[in-house]
Amino acid sequence: MSVLQIVLAVLLMVLGVFLIIAVLLQKSKSQGLSGTIAGGAETFYGKGMGSKKEKILSIATLVAAILFVVLAITIYCLQYTGSESTVFGDAWKQFAS
């Protein structure tokens, strides 16, 4: 494993932990069954409270999720680049020729 792969793997783990925490910190956007039965008693003053923090957390979660996917694909591609025997190496050689 190269140093670049190790750094990217550590970054992937940190992003994974951040994603778990960020998703758990977010409020549910729907009230579920209890909100339906109770009628959703949300007041006018209570609607906007904390919406800025929720929006920032939502955007941070989206950016982290995109980075997580890009890093996972990058690490996968780096892992098999340059090696003679890969998972799809033989099938790729047959397809290319």
C-alpha positions in Angstrom: 0.0 0.0 0.0 1.3 3.4 -0.9 1.3 6.4 1.3 -1.4 8.0 -0.8 -3.7 5.0 -0.4 -3.2 5.1 3.4 -4.0 8.8 3.6 -7.1 8.4 1.5 -8.2 5.4 3.5 -7.9 7.3 6.8 -9.7 10.2 5.2 -12.5 7.8 4.1 -12.8 6.5 7.7 -13.0 10.0 9.1 -15.7 10.9 6.6 -17.6 7.8 7.4 -17.6 8.6 11.1 -18.6 12.2 10.3 -21.5 11.0 8.1 -22.8 8.7 10.9 -22.7 11.5 13.4 -24.2 14.1 11.0 -27.1 11.8 10.1 -27.8 11.0 13.7 -27.8 14.7 14.7 -30.4 15.7 12.1 -34.0 16.1 13.0 -36.6 14.1 11.2 -38.3 16.1 8.5 -41.6 14.4 9.0 -43.4 13.8 12.2 -44.3 10.3 11.4 -47.4 8.5 12.7 -47.5 10.4 16.0 -47.6 13.8 14.2 -50.5 12.6 12.0 -52.6 11.5 15.0 -51.8 14.5 17.2 -52.2 17.0 14.4 -48.7 18.4 14.4 -48.9 21.0 17.1 -46.1 23.3 15.8 -46.5 27.0 16.6 -45.7 29.9 14.4 -42.7 30.9 16.5 -41.3 27.4 16.8 -41.1 26.8 13.0 -38.0 28.8 12.2 -36.0 28.0 15.4 -32.8 26.4 14.5 -33.5 26.1 10.8 -30.1 27.8 9.9 -28.2 25.1 11.9 -30.3 22.3 10.3 -29.6 23.7 6.8 -25.9 23.9 7.4 -25.8 20.4 8.8 -27.8 19.1 5.9 -25.5 20.7 3.3 -22.4 19.4 5.2 -23.9 15.9 5.2 -24.5 16.1 1.5 -21.0 17.3 0.7 -19.5 14.6 3.0 -21.6 11.9 1.3 -20.4 13.0 -2.1 -16.8 13.1 -1.0 -17.2 9.7 0.6 -18.4 8.2 -2.7 -15.7 9.9 -4.7 -13.0 8.8 -2.3 -14.3 5.2 -2.2 -14.2 5.0 -6.0 -10.8 6.6 -6.1 -9.3 4.2 -3.6 -10.8 1.3 -5.5 -9.3 2.5 -8.8 -5.9 3.2 -7.2 -5.9 -0.3 -5.6 -6.1 -2.1 -9.0 -4.2 0.4 -11.2 -0.8 -1.0 -12.3 -1.2 -4.5 -11.0 -1.1 -7.4 -13.4 -3.7 -9.6 -11.8 -6.8 -7.7 -10.9 -10.3 -8.8 -10.1 -11.4 -8.1 -13.7 -7.9 -8.3 -15.2 -8.4 -11.5 -17.3 -11.8 -10.6 -18.5 -10.6 -7.1 -19.4 -7.7 -8.6 -21.4 -10.0 -10.8 -23.3 -12.4 -7.9 -24.0 -9.6 -5.6 -25.1 -8.1 -8.1 -27.6 
